[in-house]
Amino acid sequence: MQPLGGLDSAFLALETATAQLHVAAVVVLDPPTGQDGPAAPAARFESVREMVRRRLHLVPQFRQRAVRLPLDLLPPIWVDDPDFDLDLHLRRASLPAPGGPAELRELVGVLLARPLPPDRPLWEMVSVEGLSGGRSALVAKLHHAILDGVSGANTMASFLDLSGSPVPDDRPPPWAPPPLPSHRELLRLTCGVLARQPEAAFGALRVSADVLTEVAAHNRRLSAAGTAPPPTPFRAPRTSLNGALSSARRFATVALPLDALREVRRVLGARAGGVTFNDVVLCAVGAAVDRLLQRRGEVPDRPLVALVPVSTRRAEGASAALGNQVSGMLVGLGSEAHGPEARLRAVAAASRVAKEQEKLAWGRLLDEIARATPYALTTWTARCLSAARAFDRVPPPFNLVVSTLRVPDVPLWCAGAPVAAMFPAGPIAHGVGLNVTTMTYRGAVHVGLVACRRLVPDLDDLAVLVEEAVGELVDAARSTAFTGRVVT
């Protein structure tokens, strides 16, 4: 029995009927060599099933349940599930004709809207057949309580190979889970932890005071130097992207050329005093969202604000651990700037300031607060806010989430099939109806967009606008490079 970490339990407690806090990856597979004909789909599914069965032991939480403690005063605990059944977590689905990207995106939207049963391990995989060109796909969905972006990449690697003929897996170790803990055992555990809870509460108060004092002093120094501090929560502009969530989801994708984004970073970054790859992504996404709002007849009175997750895994080997070790920074998206280059400069400057503030231990503060807050209180608050549709009336904490996942950019295989593309799908939360997550693979930046179907019915249009915004940045970079050669 192992208690969930502070942030891990918060992701469980904040989930409601309309806010499902899981993450997903859509892995598109080319046909494996030697598998074709009418029996190919069944053969592929059996290959995937056998691969998953033999590698389950590499991810302990894949066979563990989150068991809630009496009175919900404390976070749940991970326990081995004696009733684990792989067939409840790995299923088959088939796309309708013509089996193109639109049909796959629609299916993924349906899967993202479906909650994970709380009385089972919090994951599922769906093997999708019927894609055009003989392709298939594997949609892997895991609850955010299990992992963050870094540990998610490592988890995904457990089920992928570096060649089409992987070394045969070792025989999985025997697994004989004990019965679920009795109510008496859970009560005894609760009493033992509650005895230490006052110390945890005082620790959270001390950390909160220290961090907030440091942040206030840091912001005063920025203001004295004539630099605007980063945005604060609930100061983002009200937009039609923000509000109470419905339970339905939309999913969209776009693949961007990696070399083009690197060119933008190199050429325009040299003129702007340096920009990061994330800055280029944030600039393009911000420009696309602004244009989507303009089409809706909206002109926000302040720049849009994105939450950018930041890993806090500092220790050697920490990247292998599951769970959430993550913080976040709020970045203005340069809505006040005119032109792609000016916008990139504004985003890069805002990002640098936000990074300085994030280093003041925001991640530790969030984890300490989550540990000290009674689980029942967090759950009750989230459900009340959802039922009252509070975020239709209050300012949003931020406008959208933009995240970048880093994985080794090498060719991969899954159960003998070449991986053609991988699109990530992040969660959306109350008040924030849009998540944009990127992942680099095989020379392309694969962008997965997830949105509330009610708030962002035009998500496919936004994907096109992201592509257009990147094109404008590329044009600006190439124009700059050409002008530089003439002057020289």
C-alpha positions as CSV (number, residue, x, y, z in Angstrom):
1,M,0.0,0.0,0.0
2,Q,1.4,3.3,-1.1
3,P,-0.3,6.7,-0.7
4,L,-0.7,8.9,-3.8
5,G,1.5,12.0,-3.9
6,G,0.1,15.4,-3.3
7,L,-0.4,16.4,-6.9
8,D,-1.3,12.9,-7.9
9,S,-4.2,12.9,-5.5
10,A,-5.2,16.4,-6.5
11,F,-5.7,15.2,-10.1
12,L,-8.1,12.6,-8.8
13,A,-9.9,14.9,-6.4
14,L,-10.5,17.6,-9.0
15,E,-12.1,15.3,-11.5
16,T,-15.8,15.7,-12.1
17,A,-18.4,14.3,-14.5
18,T,-17.4,17.0,-17.0
19,A,-13.7,17.3,-16.3
20,Q,-11.9,14.0,-16.9
21,L,-8.3,14.5,-16.0
22,H,-6.6,11.8,-18.1
23,V,-3.9,12.1,-20.7
24,A,-3.6,10.1,-23.9
25,A,-1.4,9.3,-26.9
26,V,-2.6,8.4,-30.3
27,V,0.0,6.1,-32.0
28,V,-0.6,5.7,-35.7
29,L,1.0,2.4,-37.1
30,D,2.0,1.4,-40.6
31,P,1.2,-2.1,-41.6
32,P,3.7,-4.6,-40.2
33,T,5.6,-6.7,-42.7
34,G,3.8,-10.0,-43.6
35,Q,0.4,-9.1,-42.0
36,D,-2.2,-8.4,-44.7
37,G,-5.5,-10.0,-45.9
38,P,-8.8,-10.5,-44.1
39,A,-7.2,-11.9,-41.0
40,A,-4.7,-9.1,-40.5
41,P,-6.7,-7.0,-38.0
42,A,-7.2,-9.9,-35.7
43,A,-3.5,-10.9,-35.9
44,R,-2.4,-7.3,-35.2
45,F,-4.7,-7.1,-32.2
46,E,-3.3,-10.3,-30.8
47,S,0.2,-9.1,-31.3
48,V,-0.6,-5.9,-29.4
49,R,-2.3,-7.8,-26.6
50,E,0.6,-10.2,-26.1
51,M,3.1,-7.4,-26.1
52,V,1.1,-5.5,-23.4
53,R,0.5,-8.7,-21.3
54,R,4.3,-9.4,-21.2
55,R,5.2,-5.8,-20.3
56,L,2.6,-5.0,-17.7
57,H,5.0,-5.5,-14.8
58,L,7.2,-2.6,-16.1
59,V,4.5,-0.2,-15.0
60,P,3.2,-1.2,-11.5
61,Q,0.2,1.2,-11.5
62,F,-1.2,-0.7,-14.6
63,R,-2.3,-3.4,-12.1
64,Q,-3.1,-1.2,-9.1
65,R,-6.2,0.6,-8.0
66,A,-6.5,3.9,-6.2
67,V,-8.4,2.9,-3.0
68,R,-10.0,5.7,-1.1
69,L,-9.6,5.9,2.7
70,P,-12.4,6.2,5.3
71,L,-14.0,9.7,5.4
72,D,-11.8,10.8,2.5
73,L,-9.7,12.9,4.8
74,L,-6.5,11.7,3.2
75,P,-5.5,10.9,-0.3
76,P,-6.2,7.4,-1.7
77,I,-3.6,4.7,-1.8
78,W,-2.3,2.5,-4.5
79,V,-3.0,-1.2,-3.9
80,D,-2.6,-4.3,-6.2
81,D,-5.9,-5.2,-7.8
82,P,-6.6,-8.9,-7.3
83,D,-9.4,-8.7,-9.9
84,F,-7.2,-7.2,-12.6
85,D,-8.4,-8.3,-16.1
86,L,-6.5,-7.2,-19.1
87,D,-9.5,-7.6,-21.3
88,L,-11.2,-4.8,-19.4
89,H,-8.4,-2.4,-20.3
90,L,-7.4,-3.4,-23.9
91,R,-10.2,-3.3,-26.5
92,R,-10.7,-3.2,-30.3
93,A,-12.5,-0.6,-32.3
94,S,-13.0,-0.1,-36.1
95,L,-13.3,3.2,-38.0
96,P,-16.2,3.7,-40.5
97,A,-15.2,4.2,-44.1
98,P,-13.1,5.8,-45.4
99,G,-11.0,5.5,-42.3
100,G,-9.3,8.8,-42.7
101,P,-7.9,11.3,-40.2
102,A,-11.3,12.9,-39.6
103,E,-12.8,9.5,-38.5
104,L,-9.9,8.8,-36.2
105,R,-10.1,12.2,-34.6
106,E,-13.8,11.8,-34.0
107,L,-13.2,8.4,-32.3
108,V,-10.5,9.8,-30.1
109,G,-12.8,12.6,-29.0
110,V,-15.3,10.0,-27.9
111,L,-12.7,8.1,-26.0
112,L,-11.4,11.2,-24.3
113,A,-14.9,12.0,-23.1
114,R,-15.3,8.6,-21.5
115,P,-14.3,8.4,-17.8
116,L,-12.0,5.7,-16.5
117,P,-13.8,3.4,-14.0
118,P,-12.6,4.3,-10.5
119,D,-12.8,0.6,-9.3
120,R,-10.1,-0.5,-11.7
121,P,-6.5,0.5,-12.6
122,L,-6.8,3.9,-14.2
123,W,-5.8,3.2,-17.8
124,E,-7.1,1.7,-21.0
125,M,-5.8,1.1,-24.6
126,V,-7.9,0.8,-27.7
127,S,-6.6,-0.9,-30.8
128,V,-8.2,0.9,-33.8
129,E,-8.6,-0.9,-37.1
130,G,-9.9,0.3,-40.4
131,L,-7.5,3.2,-41.1
132,S,-7.0,3.9,-44.8
133,G,-3.8,2.5,-46.4
134,G,-3.8,-0.6,-44.2
135,R,-2.8,1.4,-41.2
136,S,-4.0,0.9,-37.6
137,A,-3.7,3.0,-34.4
138,L,-3.3,2.4,-30.7
139,V,-5.0,5.0,-28.4
140,A,-3.5,4.8,-24.9
141,K,-5.3,6.7,-22.1
142,L,-4.0,7.0,-18.6
143,H,-5.1,9.1,-15.6
144,H,-3.0,12.1,-14.8
145,A,-2.8,10.7,-11.2
146,I,-0.3,8.1,-12.5
147,L,2.1,10.3,-14.4
148,D,3.2,13.6,-15.8
149,G,4.7,14.4,-19.2
150,V,8.2,13.1,-18.4
151,S,7.1,9.9,-16.7
152,G,4.5,9.5,-19.4
153,A,7.2,9.4,-22.1
154,N,9.0,6.7,-20.1
155,T,5.8,4.7,-19.7
156,M,5.1,4.9,-23.4
157,A,8.7,3.7,-24.1
158,S,7.9,0.5,-22.1
159,F,5.5,-0.5,-24.9
160,L,7.6,0.6,-27.9
161,D,10.7,-0.9,-29.5
162,L,13.7,0.4,-31.5
163,S,13.3,-2.1,-34.2
164,G,10.7,-4.2,-36.0
165,S,12.3,-7.4,-34.6
166,P,12.7,-6.7,-30.9
167,V,14.6,-9.0,-28.6
168,P,12.1,-11.4,-27.1
169,D,10.8,-10.2,-23.7
170,D,11.7,-12.1,-20.7
171,R,9.0,-14.2,-19.1
172,P,7.0,-11.8,-16.8
173,P,7.6,-12.4,-13.1
174,P,4.8,-14.2,-11.3
175,W,2.2,-11.9,-9.9
176,A,0.1,-13.0,-6.9
177,P,-1.6,-9.9,-5.5
178,P,-3.0,-10.1,-1.9
179,P,-6.7,-9.4,-1.2
180,L,-7.7,-5.8,-1.0
181,P,-7.1,-4.2,2.4
182,S,-10.0,-4.5,4.8
183,H,-11.9,-1.6,6.2
184,R,-10.2,-2.1,9.5
185,E,-6.7,-1.9,7.9
186,L,-7.7,1.2,6.0
187,L,-9.0,2.8,9.2
188,R,-5.8,2.0,11.0
189,L,-3.7,3.5,8.2
190,T,-5.9,6.6,8.3
191,C,-5.4,7.1,12.0
192,G,-1.7,6.7,11.7
193,V,-1.4,9.3,9.0
194,L,-3.8,11.7,10.6
195,A,-1.5,11.9,13.6
196,R,1.1,13.5,11.4
197,Q,-1.3,15.7,9.5
198,P,-0.9,18.8,11.8
199,E,2.8,18.8,11.1
200,A,2.1,18.6,7.3
201,A,-0.4,21.5,7.6
202,F,2.2,23.7,9.4
203,G,4.8,22.7,6.8
204,A,2.5,23.7,4.0
205,L,1.8,27.1,5.7
206,R,5.5,27.7,6.2
207,V,6.4,26.8,2.6
208,S,3.5,28.9,1.3
209,A,4.6,31.9,3.3
210,D,8.3,31.5,2.1
211,V,7.4,31.1,-1.5
212,L,4.8,33.9,-1.6
213,T,7.3,36.3,0.1
214,E,10.0,35.4,-2.4
215,V,7.6,35.9,-5.3
216,A,6.4,39.3,-4.0
217,A,10.0,40.5,-3.6
218,H,11.0,39.2,-7.0
219,N,8.0,41.0,-8.7
220,R,9.0,44.2,-6.9
221,R,12.5,43.9,-8.3
222,L,11.1,43.4,-11.8
223,S,8.8,46.4,-11.5
224,A,11.6,48.6,-10.3
225,A,13.6,47.5,-13.4
226,G,10.7,48.4,-15.6
227,T,9.8,44.8,-16.5
228,A,6.3,43.6,-16.2
229,P,5.9,40.6,-13.8
230,P,4.3,37.4,-15.0
231,P,0.5,37.2,-15.1
232,T,-1.2,36.1,-11.9
233,P,-4.0,33.4,-11.8
234,F,-7.5,34.6,-12.6
235,R,-6.2,37.8,-14.3
236,A,-6.5,36.3,-17.8
237,P,-9.2,37.9,-20.1
238,R,-12.6,36.4,-20.4
239,T,-13.1,34.6,-23.7
240,S,-15.5,32.2,-25.3
241,L,-12.8,29.5,-24.9
242,N,-13.3,29.7,-21.1
243,G,-16.3,28.6,-19.1
244,A,-18.0,25.6,-17.6
245,L,-17.1,22.4,-19.4
246,S,-19.5,20.0,-21.1
247,S,-18.8,16.3,-21.0
248,A,-18.1,16.0,-24.8
249,R,-14.7,16.5,-26.3
250,R,-13.1,17.3,-29.7
251,F,-9.7,16.3,-30.8
252,A,-7.7,17.7,-33.7
253,T,-4.1,17.3,-35.0
254,V,-1.6,19.0,-37.1
255,A,2.0,17.9,-38.1
256,L,4.5,20.8,-38.4
257,P,8.0,20.5,-40.1
258,L,10.6,20.4,-37.4
259,D,13.3,21.9,-39.5
260,A,11.1,24.9,-40.2
261,L,10.5,25.6,-36.5
262,R,14.3,25.2,-35.9
263,E,14.9,27.7,-38.6
264,V,12.5,30.2,-37.0
265,R,14.3,29.7,-33.6
266,R,17.8,30.2,-35.1
267,V,17.1,33.2,-37.4
268,L,14.6,35.2,-35.5
269,G,16.1,34.2,-32.1
270,A,19.4,35.8,-33.2
271,R,17.6,39.1,-33.7
272,A,15.5,38.8,-30.5
273,G,18.4,38.0,-28.1
274,G,17.6,34.3,-28.1
275,V,14.3,32.3,-28.2
276,T,13.5,28.7,-27.2
277,F,11.7,26.0,-29.2
278,N,8.8,26.4,-26.7
279,D,8.7,30.2,-27.4
280,V,8.1,29.4,-31.1
281,V,5.3,27.0,-30.3
282,L,3.7,29.4,-27.8
283,C,3.9,32.3,-30.4
284,A,2.2,30.2,-33.1
285,V,-0.5,28.9,-30.8
286,G,-1.2,32.4,-29.4
287,A,-1.5,33.9,-32.9
288,A,-3.8,31.1,-33.9
289,V,-6.1,31.5,-30.9
290,D,-6.2,35.2,-31.3
291,R,-7.4,34.8,-34.9
292,L,-10.0,32.3,-33.9
293,L,-11.4,34.7,-31.4
294,Q,-11.4,37.5,-34.0
295,R,-13.5,35.3,-36.3
296,R,-15.9,35.0,-33.4
297,G,-16.0,38.8,-33.1
298,E,-14.0,38.9,-29.8
299,V,-11.2,41.3,-29.0
300,P,-9.8,40.5,-25.5
301,D,-8.9,43.5,-23.4
302,R,-5.7,41.9,-22.2
303,P,-3.1,39.5,-23.8
304,L,-4.1,35.8,-23.7
305,V,-2.4,33.8,-20.9
306,A,-1.2,30.2,-21.2
307,L,-0.3,27.8,-18.5
308,V,2.9,26.0,-19.5
309,P,3.7,22.9,-17.4
310,V,7.3,22.6,-16.2
311,S,9.0,19.5,-14.9
312,T,10.6,19.7,-11.5
313,R,12.5,16.5,-11.8
314,R,16.0,17.5,-10.6
315,A,17.5,14.4,-9.0
316,E,19.5,11.9,-10.9
317,G,17.3,9.1,-12.1
318,A,14.1,10.9,-11.0
319,S,12.8,10.9,-14.6
320,A,12.1,7.2,-14.3
321,A,9.7,7.5,-11.4
322,L,5.9,7.6,-12.0
323,G,3.7,10.2,-10.4
324,N,3.7,14.0,-10.9
325,Q,6.7,16.2,-10.3
326,V,5.6,19.2,-12.1
327,S,5.1,22.9,-11.7
328,G,3.8,25.5,-14.1
329,M,4.4,29.1,-15.3
330,L,1.9,31.6,-16.7
331,V,3.0,33.2,-19.9
332,G,1.5,36.1,-21.8
333,L,1.0,35.2,-25.5
334,G,2.0,38.5,-27.1
335,S,-1.5,39.5,-28.2
336,E,-0.5,43.2,-28.0
337,A,2.3,42.7,-30.6
338,H,1.9,43.3,-34.3
339,G,3.5,40.9,-36.7
340,P,5.0,37.5,-36.2
341,E,8.5,38.6,-35.3
342,A,7.3,41.2,-32.8
343,R,5.0,38.6,-31.3
344,L,7.8,36.1,-30.9
345,R,10.0,38.8,-29.2
346,A,7.1,39.5,-26.7
347,V,6.5,35.8,-26.0
348,A,10.2,35.1,-25.5
349,A,10.5,38.0,-23.0
350,A,7.4,36.9,-21.1
351,S,8.6,33.3,-21.0
352,R,12.0,34.4,-19.6
353,V,10.4,36.3,-16.8
354,A,8.0,33.5,-16.0
355,K,10.8,31.0,-15.9
356,E,12.6,33.1,-13.3
357,Q,9.5,33.2,-11.1
358,E,8.8,29.4,-11.6
359,K,12.3,28.6,-10.1
360,L,11.0,30.0,-6.7
361,A,9.7,26.5,-5.9
362,W,6.1,26.8,-7.2
363,G,6.1,23.0,-7.7
364,R,6.9,22.3,-4.1
365,L,4.3,24.8,-3.0
366,L,1.5,23.1,-5.0
367,D,2.5,19.7,-3.7
368,E,2.6,20.8,-0.1
369,I,-0.8,22.5,-0.4
370,A,-2.3,19.4,-2.0
371,R,-0.9,17.2,0.7
372,A,-2.3,19.4,3.5
373,T,-5.8,19.9,2.1
374,P,-8.3,17.2,3.1
375,Y,-9.1,15.1,0.0
376,A,-12.8,15.3,0.8
377,L,-12.6,19.2,0.8
378,T,-10.9,19.3,-2.6
379,T,-13.4,16.8,-4.1
380,W,-16.4,18.6,-2.6
381,T,-15.2,22.0,-3.9
382,A,-14.6,20.8,-7.4
383,R,-18.1,19.2,-7.6
384,C,-19.8,22.3,-6.2
385,L,-18.0,24.6,-8.7
386,S,-18.9,22.2,-11.5
387,A,-22.6,21.9,-10.5
388,A,-22.9,25.7,-10.1
389,R,-21.2,26.3,-13.5
390,A,-19.2,28.8,-11.7
391,F,-16.6,29.3,-14.5
392,D,-19.3,30.7,-16.7
393,R,-19.3,33.8,-14.4
394,V,-15.8,34.1,-12.8
395,P,-12.6,35.0,-14.6
396,P,-10.6,32.0,-15.9
397,P,-7.4,31.1,-14.0
398,F,-5.7,31.2,-17.5
399,N,-7.0,30.9,-21.1
400,L,-5.4,27.6,-22.3
401,V,-2.7,25.0,-21.6
402,V,0.3,24.7,-23.9
403,S,2.7,21.8,-23.2
404,T,5.7,20.3,-25.0
405,L,6.7,16.7,-24.5
406,R,10.3,15.6,-25.2
407,V,10.9,12.1,-26.5
408,P,13.9,10.6,-28.3
409,D,13.4,11.4,-31.9
410,V,14.3,7.9,-33.3
411,P,12.2,5.5,-35.4
412,L,10.0,3.3,-33.2
413,W,7.9,0.1,-33.5
414,C,4.9,-1.2,-31.6
415,A,4.3,-4.9,-31.6
416,G,6.2,-5.3,-34.8
417,A,4.5,-2.4,-36.6
418,P,6.4,0.8,-37.6
419,V,5.1,3.9,-35.7
420,A,4.2,6.5,-38.4
421,A,3.1,9.3,-36.0
422,M,2.4,10.0,-32.3
423,F,-0.1,12.7,-31.3
424,P,-0.4,13.6,-27.6
425,A,-3.7,14.6,-25.9
426,G,-3.7,16.6,-22.6
427,P,-6.5,17.2,-20.2
428,I,-8.8,20.3,-19.9
429,A,-10.0,21.6,-16.6
430,H,-12.9,23.7,-15.3
431,G,-12.8,27.2,-16.8
432,V,-10.1,26.2,-19.4
433,G,-11.6,24.6,-22.5
434,L,-8.4,24.1,-24.6
435,N,-5.2,22.1,-24.3
436,V,-2.5,22.1,-26.9
437,T,0.3,19.5,-26.5
438,T,3.2,18.9,-28.9
439,M,5.6,15.9,-29.4
440,T,8.5,15.7,-31.8
441,Y,8.9,12.5,-33.9
442,R,10.5,11.6,-37.2
443,G,11.3,15.1,-38.2
444,A,7.8,16.5,-37.4
445,V,6.2,18.3,-34.5
446,H,3.0,16.4,-33.9
447,V,0.4,18.7,-32.3
448,G,-2.6,17.3,-30.4
449,L,-5.4,19.7,-29.6
450,V,-8.1,18.8,-27.1
451,A,-11.1,21.0,-26.4
452,C,-14.6,21.1,-24.8
453,R,-17.0,20.4,-27.6
454,R,-19.3,23.2,-26.4
455,L,-16.7,25.9,-26.0
456,V,-14.5,25.1,-29.1
457,P,-16.7,23.5,-31.7
458,D,-14.4,24.9,-34.4
459,L,-11.3,23.1,-33.2
460,D,-10.4,21.9,-36.7
461,D,-10.2,25.5,-37.8
462,L,-7.8,26.3,-34.9
463,A,-5.5,23.5,-36.1
464,V,-5.4,25.1,-39.6
465,L,-4.7,28.5,-38.0
466,V,-1.8,27.0,-36.0
467,E,-0.3,25.7,-39.3
468,E,-0.8,29.1,-40.9
469,A,0.8,30.9,-38.0
470,V,3.9,28.7,-38.2
471,G,4.0,29.5,-42.0
472,E,4.1,33.2,-41.2
473,L,6.9,32.8,-38.8
474,V,8.9,30.8,-41.4
475,D,8.2,33.5,-44.0
476,A,9.5,36.2,-41.5
477,A,12.6,34.1,-40.8
478,R,13.4,33.6,-44.4
479,S,12.7,37.2,-45.3
480,T,15.0,38.3,-42.4
481,A,17.8,35.9,-43.6
482,F,17.5,37.2,-47.2
483,T,17.6,40.8,-46.1
484,G,20.7,40.1,-44.0
485,R,22.5,38.7,-47.0
486,V,21.7,41.8,-49.0
487,V,22.9,44.2,-46.3
488,T,26.1,42.2,-45.8
